[in-house]
Amino acid sequence: MKNIDKITFENNENYFDEVYPNIWIMHNHKWSLYCWEQYRKNHEIPSTLVHLDYHWDAINDYYENESTIRNMNLVTMKDVLIEETDIRKDSFIAPAIIRGYINRIDFHCFQANTDDGLDDELLNNYKPIQNIHNKIEDLILSVGNQEIILDLDLDIFNKSGKLGELWNQEDIENYIYKITPLIKQAKIITIAMSYGFAGNNEEIEYLTKLVIPIIINIKESL
């Protein structure tokens, strides 16, 4: 598949690429924010984010100075992302809430060593709707048929979220086919390969080559 052939499989924290119209792949999840921002320059971006990930990625690194990210231009944002000072792989969702275009987040995550979802201060200040789902079926039902941003981390298919045991192939494929409604409703899809978390280099290449073609085939079937 030509879309897969263009993907870089040697870890590069600043790699991101559009592998199919409005489907973006990246090594570090932080670039999801930048991809959303690029999309909204020319399109009306959905206000609902669906986040499928082992980790919550819900840290707000701008809690002491939210005006900085609220008014940041994209040139500066790209520099901040490259430097990885205040927007990191676990803190890229909060800026989109602060910047005013995401007002609902539906989480399906497995991380258990931290508080679930967004912090109370961010929730109280910006009033986003937060839905935490233990079952992907419940998330799909809750989202309904609305347009969404779909954000997927391949480390969701790692049982420990960091260099542990992968799900078996059948379970991975079943999960992706199960989220077909979300894929079809997504105006933009961001997918993190998450080196150091989704698996070793060989496992990440395997996951990428397994998952991406299914997602693209679902999009092409529309």
C-alpha positions as CSV (number, residue, x, y, z in Angstrom):
1,M,0.0,0.0,0.0
2,K,1.6,3.3,-1.2
3,N,0.3,5.1,1.9
4,I,2.3,2.8,4.1
5,D,5.4,3.0,2.0
6,K,5.8,6.7,2.7
7,I,5.8,6.3,6.5
8,T,9.2,6.7,8.3
9,F,9.9,3.9,10.8
10,E,13.0,5.2,12.4
11,N,12.2,7.1,15.5
12,N,12.1,10.9,15.0
13,E,10.3,12.9,17.6
14,N,9.4,15.6,15.1
15,Y,8.1,13.3,12.3
16,F,4.5,13.7,11.2
17,D,2.9,13.2,7.8
18,E,-0.4,13.1,6.1
19,V,-0.7,9.5,4.8
20,Y,-4.2,10.0,3.3
21,P,-6.4,13.2,3.1
22,N,-6.9,14.3,6.7
23,I,-5.3,11.2,8.2
24,W,-2.1,12.1,10.0
25,I,0.6,9.8,11.4
26,M,3.3,10.9,13.9
27,H,5.9,9.4,16.1
28,N,5.2,11.7,19.0
29,H,1.6,12.3,20.0
30,K,2.2,16.0,20.6
31,W,1.9,16.8,16.9
32,S,-1.8,16.0,17.0
33,L,-2.4,19.5,18.2
34,Y,-0.5,21.0,15.3
35,C,-2.4,18.8,12.8
36,W,-5.7,20.0,14.2
37,E,-4.6,23.6,14.0
38,Q,-3.6,23.1,10.3
39,Y,-7.0,21.6,9.6
40,R,-8.9,24.5,11.2
41,K,-7.1,27.1,9.1
42,N,-9.2,26.1,6.2
43,H,-12.1,24.1,7.6
44,E,-14.6,24.2,10.4
45,I,-13.2,21.7,12.9
46,P,-15.5,19.5,15.0
47,S,-15.8,20.5,18.6
48,T,-15.8,16.9,19.8
49,L,-12.6,15.0,20.4
50,V,-12.5,11.2,20.7
51,H,-9.3,10.1,22.3
52,L,-8.5,6.4,22.1
53,D,-5.2,5.7,23.9
54,Y,-3.6,3.7,26.7
55,H,-2.8,7.1,28.4
56,W,-5.1,10.1,29.2
57,D,-2.7,12.7,27.8
58,A,-4.7,15.2,29.8
59,I,-2.0,17.3,31.5
60,N,-2.3,21.1,31.3
61,D,1.2,22.5,31.1
62,Y,-0.2,26.0,30.7
63,Y,-2.1,26.1,33.9
64,E,-0.1,29.1,35.2
65,N,-0.1,31.1,31.9
66,E,-3.0,30.0,29.7
67,S,-3.0,33.3,27.7
68,T,0.3,32.2,26.2
69,I,-1.2,29.2,24.4
70,R,-4.5,30.9,23.8
71,N,-2.9,33.6,21.6
72,M,0.0,31.6,20.2
73,N,0.5,31.6,16.4
74,L,1.3,28.5,14.5
75,V,4.9,29.4,13.8
76,T,5.6,29.8,17.5
77,M,3.6,26.7,18.3
78,K,5.7,24.6,15.9
79,D,8.8,25.9,17.6
80,V,7.4,25.0,21.1
81,L,6.5,21.5,19.8
82,I,10.0,20.9,18.5
83,E,11.6,22.2,21.7
84,E,9.0,20.1,23.7
85,T,8.9,22.6,26.5
86,D,5.2,23.2,27.2
87,I,3.4,21.0,24.7
88,R,4.4,17.4,25.1
89,K,3.0,13.9,24.3
90,D,0.8,14.0,27.4
91,S,-0.3,17.6,27.3
92,F,-1.5,18.4,23.8
93,I,-5.3,18.2,24.5
94,A,-5.5,21.0,27.0
95,P,-4.2,23.6,24.6
96,A,-7.1,22.8,22.1
97,I,-9.6,23.4,24.9
98,I,-7.9,26.6,26.0
99,R,-7.9,27.8,22.4
100,G,-11.6,27.3,22.3
101,Y,-12.4,24.8,19.6
102,I,-12.8,21.6,21.6
103,N,-15.7,21.6,24.1
104,R,-16.3,17.8,24.4
105,I,-13.9,15.0,25.0
106,D,-14.7,11.3,25.0
107,F,-12.0,9.1,26.4
108,H,-11.4,5.4,26.1
109,C,-8.1,4.8,28.0
110,F,-6.6,2.2,30.3
111,Q,-4.0,4.1,32.3
112,A,-4.6,3.5,36.0
113,N,-1.6,5.1,37.7
114,T,-2.9,8.7,37.5
115,D,-6.3,10.5,37.8
116,D,-8.7,9.9,35.1
117,G,-9.1,12.6,32.4
118,L,-8.8,16.3,32.7
119,D,-8.0,18.1,35.9
120,D,-10.7,19.9,37.9
121,E,-9.3,23.4,37.3
122,L,-9.4,23.0,33.5
123,L,-12.9,21.5,33.7
124,N,-14.2,24.3,35.9
125,N,-12.5,27.1,33.9
126,Y,-13.5,26.1,30.4
127,K,-16.6,23.8,31.0
128,P,-15.8,21.1,28.4
129,I,-18.0,18.1,28.5
130,Q,-15.9,15.1,29.6
131,N,-17.1,11.5,29.1
132,I,-15.0,8.6,30.3
133,H,-15.9,5.3,28.8
134,N,-14.8,1.9,30.1
135,K,-16.2,0.2,26.9
136,I,-15.6,1.4,23.4
137,E,-19.2,0.3,22.6
138,D,-20.5,2.8,25.1
139,L,-18.3,5.6,23.6
140,I,-19.6,4.9,20.1
141,L,-23.2,5.0,21.4
142,S,-22.6,8.2,23.3
143,V,-21.0,10.0,20.4
144,G,-23.8,9.1,18.1
145,N,-23.6,10.4,14.5
146,Q,-21.9,13.7,15.1
147,E,-18.7,14.8,13.3
148,I,-15.6,14.4,15.4
149,I,-11.9,14.6,15.7
150,L,-10.6,11.1,16.1
151,D,-7.3,10.7,17.9
152,L,-5.7,7.3,18.2
153,D,-2.5,6.1,19.9
154,L,-1.2,2.7,18.8
155,D,-0.1,2.1,22.4
156,I,-3.7,1.3,23.2
157,F,-2.9,-2.1,21.7
158,N,-0.1,-2.7,24.2
159,K,-1.4,-4.3,27.4
160,S,0.9,-2.3,29.7
161,G,1.1,0.9,27.6
162,K,4.9,0.7,27.6
163,L,6.9,-2.0,25.9
164,G,4.6,-4.8,27.2
165,E,2.6,-7.5,25.5
166,L,0.6,-6.5,22.4
167,W,-3.0,-7.5,21.9
168,N,-3.3,-10.4,19.4
169,Q,-4.0,-9.5,15.8
170,E,-7.6,-10.6,15.8
171,D,-8.4,-8.3,18.8
172,I,-6.7,-5.4,17.2
173,E,-8.5,-5.8,13.9
174,N,-11.8,-6.3,15.7
175,Y,-11.3,-3.0,17.6
176,I,-10.6,-1.0,14.5
177,Y,-13.6,-2.5,12.7
178,K,-15.7,-1.8,15.8
179,I,-14.8,1.9,15.6
180,T,-15.8,2.1,11.9
181,P,-18.6,4.6,12.8
182,L,-16.0,6.9,14.4
183,I,-13.6,6.6,11.5
184,K,-16.4,7.5,9.1
185,Q,-17.6,10.5,11.2
186,A,-14.1,11.9,11.7
187,K,-13.2,15.0,9.7
188,I,-9.6,14.6,10.8
189,I,-7.8,11.5,12.2
190,T,-4.5,11.7,14.1
191,I,-2.6,8.6,14.9
192,A,0.4,8.4,17.2
193,M,3.0,5.5,16.7
194,S,4.4,6.3,20.2
195,Y,7.9,5.0,20.1
196,G,8.9,3.8,23.6
197,F,5.3,3.1,24.5
198,A,3.4,1.2,21.8
199,G,6.2,-1.4,21.6
200,N,9.7,-1.9,20.3
201,N,10.6,-0.7,16.8
202,E,9.5,-3.9,15.1
203,E,6.2,-4.0,17.0
204,I,5.4,-0.4,16.1
205,E,6.0,-1.1,12.4
206,Y,3.8,-4.2,12.7
207,L,1.0,-2.2,14.4
208,T,1.2,0.6,11.9
209,K,1.1,-1.7,8.9
210,L,-1.8,-3.5,10.4
211,V,-4.0,-0.6,11.6
212,I,-3.5,2.2,9.0
213,P,-4.6,0.2,5.9
214,I,-7.8,-0.8,7.7
215,I,-8.6,2.8,8.6
216,I,-7.8,4.1,5.1
217,N,-9.9,1.3,3.5
218,I,-12.9,2.3,5.7
219,K,-12.4,5.9,4.6
220,E,-12.2,4.9,1.0
221,S,-15.5,3.0,1.3
222,L,-17.5,6.2,2.0
